[in-house]
Every structure is written in structure tokens, then in C-alpha cells.
């Protein structure tokens, strides 16, 4: 039977009924002679993207696509994508009708984004061979703004906070590749993300030409060839060292006019996929501008203020598709700047720059997102009261560790101050997992469902500060071009994005995606083992807490200052609000026979060990099974290797916690059996670390420089892991002085 996909433009301008029809199982044999799709012109770029996705998935399934305008033969399934305003933004309805051998699937979106998302449902049904299972349904976004946080390394002269790192340096050329952004935005839309926030210390010289400061704009794209170290200032003040400029290469020849055209094209690509683009800045940085057109290092100088105000104005004017700007009252802002407070300086530069730009176009929708970081709510509200656009706030929801507990409590004091008229975004930082393919559906669902509602938050953006979600340069055996991090960690991104849109999306949706990705795999066993291995990260981070990535990088049991040994674990604190006892609290409760409430360290260790063991037990069966698609076999093997690594890391932490507990009791009681047990557990931890190191280096390069965690060398850290065993053997009772323990604490997320 002839199988075809016929695509026609929908000529009707107004649609009164549901619009979308799809039928026929996207498998080996189609029950109908073909499929026709009609797209309402009102669906615009997002509608065209959905149409292209249907074409692409049809081609993958071997379904011929007829030319637009070709007549649809009898029995053809008709798919329509249309826009009918009136419902909630991004919402859509699907109506399926089957009668007399003819099927129609109507997708009606409240706006172009809604029509696109409905069309993507159709494309996914083709991809997963479930077209015949489509039924009437209604969909609306649970969280309206679902974003990615992306520290963008534009140029050695205009760095982000992640630039002193291997990943940032490798990705500088990718930031100027339209193919990268097309691939990135395609995946964002498929996973239902609709915000990209691009974070940079001082991006303006790489983005705009300011008439009053003609020599600041930067031609070409530079990358340093100087060897980087881990000694950069944490505030970012020395991110452009003289030797970095002296030793540089030009990775792309572009005039500032060509750069402007490039970023306009990038923003159009995003808009055509329903994605809003924001630029975020830290302050006050003058990289790339200092020494030009009268600009000095004086942050409070009138010329500096004039420069920032004009740069903000020109950025907004130059990029009509820019949705907004985000600002930070730090990291390099003194309390007094030329006699002004932080907020007065920010208003005089960013606030007035926005006012200048919007005078030309007062109807333009624009948003300023002001981070709580290093400032206070009262002064923000008072200083920005004349802002002529939406003012939102931004809060670091789990500080730097989204993989900790599903319901972080740090935001609780802020919630009573938020309202539908004053909402915050959530910065959902992932500085837990850079290397691995994480996938635990239950955790992601619980985390999303626990977020405050739309009366309190405007949305979220998720991403790291210590890594770049560009192309993956960690993998050894890489394709060319290298895959994006989003493509590599596809299931994780799919879970977070799709659940943010529909938190009750059934598990079967993801099972079908896994089955399509790895045909022939034992999906049930794979999904369970994958989740069990992934649980390592939230359980260890809720137990051993370092609020920011400078203090805790769980992939390597270290912080920027070095490795966390067994004594650090004995003296360490747990995540505030997690309900977990630290080892000193547990020891005191044990010895006094008055155990306080909460999850004990031994229970954390037991859970880590149980989850990891179950994952490892499933691996031989999964490896024997393989996958039917040769092209996906390599990815499948790499996924199993990630699971193996995460599981051994979990067992390492389980044994380390057990050893630390035994040693803590020995420290108090002097019982030799406790000391021997501690050494035994730490010896087991060492063996698991060796297995972890072997699994990690099987596919990932080492050592690697991260800007916030420093040089990470997992094989070399084996020496320090081994030293824990000797530390236990040499331990003397009374070593721990509880009164002298100093924990790093947790940064205050906001102040009134």
C-alpha cells in the first residue's frame, strides 16, 4: 500500500473548530494511503517548525511526503494545525475523528506556540508509532515560562562566569555558529522549553555598536591560547588577563555589523520555535570597554554610567525580538559607587537605558528581571518604581543544587512577599551533574510539582554556572560535529521540560521515547536501573551540603579548595530543610540514646547502596540485550556506562558515610572495633572509587578544568581516597572538637 504524507497550506484565516487530525500507526504498515497536513498561516514560524517536524519524523519512518498542494486521495488522514485565540497562552486542543475509513486530527492552539506544541505531539506520535492511539485531549502549560540558563562564552574579551574552563573555551566558536543554535532551539522546542537566558559579565561590546562610544564594539571573535589555571578571582574581576589577550587566536572573522545580523538571525530562529531570548549581566564589569572612548576603571564615573545607559538602549533598539534583560547587583559592585547605592547605579544605567529605548516604541513588550542576589527587595521596588515595563525578580531556588531535595525550603521566607503583581523567576542551578545522562522521572515530577504557583513565580530557568551547555567536549569518542549537551542528555532535558508543561504526563510517554531511541532494549528494566543510578546525586547532596559549586561538586567529592576527606564528612553539615541529620547530631543521639528526628546518615548510606546495587545488578542483562538500531548502539552503550559510573559513585559515598559514622563513634568512645569497621568501610569505598574512575575514564577525558571547581582529575583523586583509609587507622580519640567545627553555611537568598 502506498504510504504518503501530503502537506498543504491552510488557506482559511479564521478557524472555528478544533484543528488537527492524525491517524494511522507510524509503524511498518499504514492503515490509510497517506497523511495530509494543513497549517494555518496564523501559526507563523512555530507552525512551520511543527510542520517540518512532522515531515522529518515521517521521513524517518519511511512515509513519503507529497509536495504541497497535491490532492489527498480517498482514505487520507488529514492533520490540521490552526490558531484560535481566546484560551490560555500556549494551550491547545486535539480532536480526533474517525469515520468511514477517514481520519482527521485537528490541533487548535490558542496562539502559534500552542499550535506548534500540538503539532509536536503529532510528530512524536509518528516517531513512537502511536498515531492510532491519539485521542481527544486538552493541554495547557503548568509553568508558563520554562527556561534554560546558559552562561555564554562570547569572546575572551567579553567572558561569562564560566569562561576560565575547558568547556567554555572549546565552545566559544560554537556560540557564533547558526547551526549550533538551530540544533539547540530545535531540541528546546521539542522538550517544551520557551525561554533561553544568556548570561555574560558584560556582553555589549560583542553585541552592539553604540554611537556615543564607537570604538568599544568588537570585530572578530577571539579565544585565548594562554594556558588557564584555577586561580581566577571568584568575582570575575581578572577574567581578562593581559597574557590572555596577548596570546589569542581569531576563531571567526566578523565585523560588528555581521555580529548584529548573526544575533538577529539567532533570535528569529528562537522566535520561530516559540522561544524568548533574554540577556543577563553581572555587574559592574568593563571587559572589552575599559580604555576606550573615555571609559576608565572608575565604575561610578559619569562616562561609565553614560556608557552603560547607552549600551542598554542600543541593545534593545538593535534587537526587536529581545524579550528582556536580567541584571545582578554584583559580583563586582561596591556598596557605594560614585556616591550612589547599588540600586541607584542600576537604575541610572539599566533602568534609564530601558526607558530611553522604549520611548521609541512604548507598546513594545519588554521585561526586566532583577535578581535578588546581593541586594534587597525594598530598595529594588523603590528605585525601579518608574520602570516602563514588567519588573520581575529572580531567586536561586536550590542555590546551586537542583539535585538535592524535591522541595527546597530556602524560598519559604520570600513567598509571603510575592503576589500576582510582584513575581519571581526561579534560578534552578544544576552544578551537580556535568558528565552524566541523568534520568529519574519521579524526582523530576516531584520537584516540578513542588514549585510555587503562578501567583508567586513567573517561570524558571535551569542550568549550570560551572559548565557550558553547548557542545559536549567531555566525551572521548565524539562525533563531528560534537553532539550538544542537550542531545546527549536528551532524556533528562525531556523530563524537566515536558513535566514543566504537563506535570502529570504519564510514564508511558517517556517509555515510548526510550523505546524509539533504543529499539529492542528492555525499556522497563532500563528505566528502573537508570533511575536508581541517578538517585546517587540527590541523596548525597542532601546529606553533604555545600550551597554553591565552589563548595561542593558531587561528581568528584570535592570543592574548589580540594578533596573532601572522611573528617570533612564527619564534621560536615546537611542541607537546610532536608530533614537529614549530620554525623555529629547522629553520634550524639546514638550515645545519649536520645536520637533527634530526621533521616540518619546510616539511612542515607543504606538508600544509596540499595539504589546503586539494583542498578548494577541490571547492567549485565541490559548489556546482553543490546538495541536493534545499529546507529543507536553506541549511545546505548554510553548510557549504560554512565549508569555504571553513577552507581559506583553512589556505593563509594555509601561506604564513606558508613566509615565516617564508625570513625565518629570511635572518636568519642575509643572502641577499637569501631575504628576497624571504619577502615573496612573506607577500604570498600576505595574499591568503588576505583571502579568509578575506570567507568568514568572509559568515555570521558581527565583532567578537566572547571571554573568553579578547579582542576578535576578523578583517577588522580584515588590517592586521596586511599588516604582516608590510613586516616582512619591513625585516628586518635578526641580528635573532633565539636565547638570548633565551622561549616560553610548557606547563602541568604534574599533580604527585605
N, C-alpha and C positions, 0 to 999 in steps of 0.2 A: 504493500500500500504506500502511495506517495505521502511523505511527511513534509509539510512545509509550514513556514511562518510568514504570514503576509502582513506587512506593515503599511498603514495608510495614515496620512494626517487627518485629524478630526476637524471637519470644516465648520462645525457648529460652534458658535461663540458662547452660547449660554446652554448649560446643561441642567435639566430639572430633576433627573433621576439619578440613581446610583450609576456609576460608570466603571466597569471593569468586568471583563469576562475571561475566564481561562478554564480550559478543560483539557482532558487527555493526560494521561500519565506520562511524565517525561522519562520514560524508560526506553526499552528496546523497541517496543511496538506502540504506535499511537492508535487510539480507537477512532480518531477523526482524521480526515485527509489533511488538515492543516490548522494553523492558527493565524488569525488576523488581529492586529493591534491598531487602535485608533487613538491618537493623542491630541488632546485639546491644546490649541496654541497658547491658551492662557496658562498652561502648565510650565511654559517657558523652558529655561535651561534645566531645571530639575526634572521636568517631564521628559526632555530629550535624553537626559542621563539615564532615567529609568528605562526608556525605550532601548537605549544602547545596551543596557544590562540584560534585557530580555533577549535581544539579538545575540549577545555574547554567549549566554547560557544555552540558548537554543543551538548555536553552532557547536558548542562543546558536546551537546547530546546528539549531534548528528541530524538535527532538524533543519532542513533547507529554509532559508529566509528569502521570500519572494520580494521583488522590487516594490517600492512604494507605489500605490495606485493600482496594483494588479487586482483583478476581480477575485473575490473569495469564492471558491467552489462550494457547492452544497455540502453541508456537514462540517464546515469550518467552524472552529471555536473562535469567537470574537472577544477580544480584550479591549476595553476602553479605559483610558485614563483621562479624567476630567477634573476641573476645578469648579466648585460650587460654594461660594462664600457663605458665611453665617455660623459655622461651627468653630470650635476652639482651634487656634492656630496649630498647624502640623497634624491635625486629626484627619482621619479618613475612614471611609466605609467600603466594604467589599460586599457585593451582591452577586450571587451565582445563580444562574437559571439554566436548567437543562430540560429540553422538551423536543420531542420528535427528532431525536438524534442530533440536535443542535445545542450547543452550549454557549453561554455568554457570561463573561465575568466583567462586572462594572466596578471600577475603582473611582470613587468620588472623594477628592481631597478638599479640605477647607481652604487650602492655598497650594501653591506649587510644591512646597515641601511635603505636604500631606499626600498629594498625588504621586510624588516620587516614592515616598515610603510604601504606599500601596503597590506601586509598580515593582518595587524591590521585593515585596512579598511574592509577587507573581514570578519574578526571576528566580527567587530562591526555591519556589516550588518546582520549577523546571529543573534546577540544579540538583535537587534532592529527590526527584522522581515522585513528587507528591501532588501533581496538578489535580488529579482526580479527587483528592481529599479536601480541596478548598471548599469552604462553606461561607455563608453569610457571616460577617463579623464587623465589629466597630472597634476603632483603635484611637487612643489619644495619648499624648505624652504625660508620663508621670512627673518627670522633671523637664521643664521647658528648655533649659539651656544645658547641653551635655557636651562638655569641652575637653580639649587636650591642652595641657600646659607644656610648652615647648621652648626651652632655652635655646635661642637661635644664634649660632656662631657665624656672624655675617662676614667678619674680616678681622685680621689681627689688630686693626686699628679701631674697631668697634666691637669689643668682645661681649659675650654673655657671662653669667656667673659660672658656667660650665667650661669655659674655654681652656683653662690650664689642665687639659685632659686629653688622652688619646682619642676618645670618641669625638670630641669637639673638633680637634684638628683634622681628623680624617673626613669629617662631614662638611667642612667649610665649602668645598666645591659643590656639594650636593644642594646647598641652600640656594645656589644660583642655577639649578637645573630644573627646567619646566617639567621634564619627565618625572623627576622625583616628586614634585608637588602634585602632578596629575595622579600618580600612583597612590600617594599618601591620601589625597582628598577622596579618591575613589573608594578606598578602604574605609575612611571615616564615614562616608555616607552609607556604605553597606552595613556598618556597625551602628548607625543611627547617631553618630556624633554631629553636632551642628555648630560648634564653636572651636576655633583654633586661636589660642593666645600665645603670641610670640614675644618672649621675654629677652631683654637685652639691657645692658647697663646704660647705653647711650647710642641708640640706633640712627639718629638723624643724619649724620654725615654720609651714611650708606644708603639713605632713602630719598633725600630731598635736596634741592638747591634753593637756598634761602637768599632772596635778592640783596638783603642788607649785609649778608655775610657770604660773598660769592666764592671765597677760597676755602671754605670749610668742606664743601661737598667733595666726596672721594671718587675718583675714577679708578677703575680696575678693582680686582679682588685679590687681596694679599693674604698669604699664610706664612707664618714664621718657619724658618728652618733651624732655628736655635733649639737646643735640647732643653726641654722643660723639666722642672723639678717639682717637688711637693712643698716648696717653701713660700708659695704665693700668699699674700695677705688675705685673710678670710673675708675682709670687707671689700676686696676688689680694687683697692687703690693702686696696686702695682701690676695690674694685669697686662699693661702695655709697657714692657721694659725696653730700654734703649737697644739692647742687643737683639731683641725680638724684631725690632724694626730694621736694624742694620742687616740682619740675616733673614731675608724673606724671599719668597717666590711669588710670582704673579700666576694665580691659578685660573684666572679668567680675565680677558680684556673686555672691559665695559666702560663706556662713558657714563656719567651720572644720568644723562638723558636716556640711555639704554637701560640703566638700572630702574629708572622710573617706569619705563614701558614694561619691563620684566615684572615688577611688583603689581602693576595694574593687571597684567595678564594672570598672575597668581591669584589675585583677589577675584577676578572674573571666574576662574576655574572653581574657586571656593563657592562663590555665589550660585553658580550653576549646579552645585550639589547641596544647596541649602545650608551652607556653612558661613558663619560670620567670622570676620578676621579682626582681631584686636592686637595692638602692640602695647606691651607693658615695659615700664622702665623702673630701674632703681635710681637713686639719686644721692648726691649730685656728682655726676661723672662728666668729664670733659675730654675723654679719649677721642682723638681724631680732630678736635677743635682747638685745643689749647695752643696758643701761639699764633693764631690766625685771626686776621680782621679785628685786632684789638682785644681778643679774648685772652685772659690770663688765668692763673690758677686761683684767683680770688673768686670764691663761689658767690659772694654777696655783692660783687662789683656791679654797677649799673649795666655795664656792657654784657656781662654774663647773663643777667636777668633778661635783658633785651634779646639776647641770642636764643635763650630757651623759649621765650614767648613767641618769637618769630618762627622758630622751628616747629613748634606745636601748630601754629596757624598754618604754615605751609604744608605740613604733613596732612592735615585734614583737608585742605583745599586740593592738594595733589592727588589724593586718593578718595574719590567719591564713594567707593564701596567699603571704606574702612568703617567698621561698626562702632569703634570706640577706642579709648586709651585707658590703660591701667597705670596707676602710679604708686610709688612707695616712698614713705618718709624716711628713707635710709637706703643703703647701709652707710653711706658716706656723707651724712648731714650733721653738722654740729648743732647744738641746741639753739645757738644764736648765729644768724647768717646776715651779716651787714646790718645788725640791729633788728632783724626780723626773726620770728619763730619759724619752725619748720613749715607749719601750715600756711603762714603768711607768705613764705617764699614759694610754696607750691601753688598757692592761688595766684600770685603775681606772675608766675610763669605759665603753668599749665591752665589754670582757670581763666586767666585773661587771654591766653592764646586760643582757647576754645571759644570764648566769646567773640574774639576777633574773626575767627573763621566762620562761625555760624551767623554773623551779621549778614554775610553774603547770601546765606541760604537758611533762613530761620525755620523753615519747615523740615529741614533735614533731621532724621532720627539719628541721635548720637548718644553715647553713654560714656560717662567717666566712672571707672571702678577704682575706688580709693582703698588701698589695703590698710588694715588695722595695724600692721606691723610697725612698731616703734613710734606710735602716735596714739592719740586719744579721740574718742567719739565726739565729745562735746566741742572740741576745737575744730574738728572736721566740719561738723554741722554749722557751726557759727561762721567759719571762714568761707565756706563754699555755698552760703545761702543764696547768692545771686547767680549761681551757675545756670545757664540757659538750656540745660539738657538733663537727662536722667543721671542721678547720682546713686551709685550702689557702693556697698562696702565689700570687703573680702577678708575671710578668716581662714587661718591654717587649721583645718578641721581635725586632723590627727597628727599635727605638727609635720613630721617627715615620714610617718609610717602608717600608710593605709592598711598594710597587712599586719594588724595588731589585734584589735577587737572590732566587732561589727558596729558597736555603738560607742564611739569616743565621747567622753564627758566634758572635754575642755570647753566646749561651746555653751554649756549649760548657763553660766552666768550672763552670757550675752543674749540669750534667746528672749528674755522679757523686754529687752530694749529694741527688738526688731519688730517690724509691722509691715503690712502691705505697702505702706508709704516709705519705708526705710528697710530695704532688704540687703542681705549679704550674699555673696558668692562663697562657695567652699573651695579652698585650695586643697585638693586631695593629693598629697605628695606620695609618690612611690619611690622612696630611696631605700627600699628593701630588696628588690629583685631587679637586677640589670641583665643577668645572663639567661635565665631560665624561662621556659614556657610554663607558666603557672595556670592552673585551671581547677578551681573549686567552686562549683556553682552555688552550693548552699551558702558559703561565706559571702560571695558577691551579692547574692539576693538579700541576705540579712543586712548587709552593710547599706545597700541602696534603700531598703525599706525603712531603715532607722534614721535616714536623713530627715531633717526638719522639712516641713511642708512649704508650699508656695507662698504662704503668708509670711514666711520668715526668710526664705532663700530664693534668689533669682536663678541659681543654677550652680554648676561646679565645673572646675577644670582639673584634670588628673594628669600627673606627670612628675618626673624627677627633677631634682636640682643638680644631682651629681652625675648625670648621664645625658646622652642625647638620643632622643627617639627619632633619629634619622635612619641612615642605613646601618646595618649590623656589621661592625668591624671586629667583633669578638670572635666570630666563628673562624676556624682554621680552613676548612674545606668549603670555600664560598663560591657561589656562582658569580657570573659577571653580567650585568651589574649586580652588586651585592643586594640581597633582599633587604627590604625595610624592616625595622624592628617590629612594626605593626604587622607586617606579613608573617614574620617569624613567630610572633606571639599572638597569632590570629585568634585563637580561642579565648584567651584572656580578654583581648580587646572586644571581641564579640559579646562575651558575657557582660562586661561592665556597660557597654553602650546599649545593647539590646534590653537589658534589665532596667536601665535608667529610663528607657522609653516605656517599657511594659514589665514591671517587676514580677508579675505573675505568669510570665511566659513559661510554658511548660518545659520540663526537662527534655521532652521528646524533640523539641525544636533543635536543641544543641546536639542531641544524639544523632539526628538526621544529618546535621552539618559534619559531625565527626565521621559518620559512615560514608558521606560523599567525599570527604577529604582522604579517608583511608579505607577504600573499598576492600572488603574481605576481612577487616580487622574485627576482633571480638569487642564490639563497642561497649557493652555493659562492663566487662572486665577492665577495659582500658579506662573508661570514665571513672570507675571507682578507684583504681590504682592511682590514676593521675591526681584525683582529689586528695587521696591520702598522702601522697608525696608532697603536694602543695601545702598541706596543713603545717608543715615544718615552720614556715615563716611567721604566721600569726601567733602560734603558740610560744615560740622562743622570744618574740619581741614583746609580748605582753608580760613575760617573766623577767627578761633582762632589758631594761629600758634606758635608752639614750635618745632624748627627744628629737635631735636633729642628726643629719647624716654625718656631721663632724664627730659625733659621739657614738654612733652605732651603725655598723654595716654588717648585717647578719650573714651575708654570703661568705664572710671571711673572719667572723668573730673578732672584729677589730674596730677601731676608730682611727681618726687621722693620726693620733699620737702613738698608735701601735696596737698590738695584740692584747685581748682581754684574757688574762690567765685565771687559774682557779681561785686565787684570792680575790680577784675582781668580782667573780661570780658570788663568792661568799658575802662580800660587802655591798654588792650591787642592789639597786632598787628595782621595783616593778612598776609597770605602767599605772599612773594615777587613774583611779576609777575602774580598773580592770578586775578588782576583787581577787587579786593574787597576792599571797604572802611572799615576802622576800625570805632569804635563808636565815637571816638573823632573827626575824619575827618567828619563823617556824622553829628554830632552835630553842628560843626562849620559851615558846609554848610547849614544846616537847619536854624540856627539862623541868618546867614548872607544873606540867600536867594541866595547863590551862591554855589549850590551843585556841587562838583567836579565830574568828570566822574568816572564811576565804579559801580559795583553792591553794593547796600546799605545793611547794616545789616538787615533792615526790609525785604528786598527781600530775603536774605538768610533764615531768620526765616520763611517767608511765604512758601518758597520752601520746607524747612524741614517739616513744618506742613502738607503741601499738600501731600507730598510723604508718610509720616508716616500715615496720616489718611486714605489714599487709601489702604495702606497695611492692616491696622487694619480692615477696612470695609470688606475686602475679607476673613478674617480669619474664621468667622462663617461658611461661605459657604464651605470653604476648609476643615474645620474640620468635617462638616456633610458628606462630600463626602467620606473621607477615601481612602484607597487603597485596591485593591483586594488581593495582596500578603501579607499574614499574617506576614511573616518574615520581610517585609519592613515596616510594620505598625508602629513599634517603631521608626524607623529612620524618617519616615514621620512626626510623631507627634513631634519629637525633632526639626525637621526643621521648623515646624510651630511655635514652642515655640521660636526658635531663631528669626524668623521674628517678633514675638510679642515683644520680648525684644528690638530688633533694632529699631522698630517703636516707642516704648515708650521713648527710649533714644533720638530719633530724636525730639519728641514732648517736652521732657524736655529741650533740647537745644533751640528749637524754642521759648519757653516761657521765658527761661533765657535771650536770646538775646533781646526779646521784653522788658523784665523787665529792663535790663541793659540800653537800649536806653531811656526808660522813666526816669530812675533814673539819667542818664547823663544830660538830659534836665533840670530836676528839680534842679540838682546841679548848673546849670547856671542861671536859671530863678526864682527858688523858687516857681513855680506854684504848689499848693497843689494837684491839680488834677493829675499832673504828678507823684507825689510821691505815691498817692493812686493807680494809674494804675500800677506802678512798683511793689508795694506789691501784687496786684492782679495777675499779670503775674507770679511773683515768687512763689505765693501760688499754682498756676496751675502747675508750674514746679515741685514743691514738690510732688504733687499728681502723676505726671507722673514718677517721680523718684521712688516713692513707687511701682507703677505698674512695672517699670523696674526691681527693686530689686526683686520683687516677681517672675517675669518671669525668671530672671537670676538664682535665687537660686532654682527654681524648678528642674533644671537639673545640675547646676554647684556648686562645692564646694566654700566656702568662709570661712575665708580669704585665700588669696594666696600670696606667696612671689615671686615677680619678681625681677630680679637682677637690672633692670634699673628703675623701677617704685616703688620699695619698696613693702611694705605690702598693698595689695588692699583688702578692705572689703566693698563691695557695700552696704549691709544693714547698716553697721555702719556709712557710709558716709551720711546716711539720716539725721543725726543730723546736719551736716554741711550744707546740702542743706536747711534744715529748718532755719538755722541761716541766710541765705540770706534774708529771709522774714523780720526778725527782723532788719537786717542791713538796709534794705530799709526804714522801719518805723522810724528808729533812725537817718537817714541820715540828715546832715546839709548842706545847700547850700554852695558852695565854698570849699568843701572837696577836690576836684580834683585840683591839681596844675599841669597844662599841662607841664610846664617847668621841673618839677621834675620827670615826667614819664620816667622810664627806662625799655625798652623792651629787651628781651634776644637776639634778632638779629638772624642772620642765618650764620652758619659757611661758610667760603670760601671753595669751593670745590676743588680748586687747585690754585697754583701760578706758574708763569712762571719761 
